[in-house]
Amino acid sequence: EMQLVESGGGLVQPGRSLRLSCAASGFTFDDYAMHWVRQAPGKGLEWVSGISWNSGSIGYADSVKGRFTISRDNAKNSLYLQLNSLRPEDTALYYCAKSFGIGYYYYSAMDVWGQGTTVTVSS
Amino acid sequence: EIVLTQSPGTLSLSPGERATLSCRASQSLSSSYLAWYQQKPGQAPRLLIYDASSRATGIPDRFSGSGSGTDFTLTISRLEPEDFAVYYCQHYDSSPTFGRGTKLEIK
């Protein structure tokens, strides 16, 4: 069974940092691009960042560009998101998601999702 | 950035009825790179449709997608009680974006 498990969320003060992790299992991790998607309380889905299978192609939403950094370790079947200079508007449930289909770029639908990890930015 | 506009914001229907949800892109999508997701409260999204009209694995055939260019539609032919949820469209013609969602509620 394909599975994604996120961790690393928590309560953090504005301006501080946090690192999210996503552990993948049940599929060949380094065959697929991966994504982070977030959902603020009571709001819709917002794509945050994507990364190709070999980290050669990376993209960010304008709202996080320059503050967040996506990375992956294929040897550990893990995806990461470094969140710096956090703002209250970054408060959300952060999902890790697997790209649907094998392709180089992170431009894709998402067919496997974790249950998310909650980030709360507040003083 | 491609903006996706979903309508209506809320759709009130009864079980057994047909649901038609719309997603309009701010610019034409090449190769119909559009997906639809279903999300129920407290759950992660579930992929329903990819490439505008292909059903994902395990999705019932009452769900169908259509459209091309800038106008796309998700149709649920005969609503079951478990279909009442929020539906999102998402493009992947470039860096992905999601629409704001349509809430399908029981009338």
Interface residues (C-beta under 8 A of the other chain):
Chain A: H35 V37 G44 L45 E46 W47 G50 G59 Y60 A61 D62 Y95 F100 G101 Y106 Y107 S108 A109 M110 D111 W113 G114 Q115 G116
Chain B: E1 Y33 A35 Y37 Q39 A44 P45 R46 L47 Y50 D51 A56 V86 Y88 Q90 Y92 D93 S94 S95 P96 T97 F98 G99 R100 G101
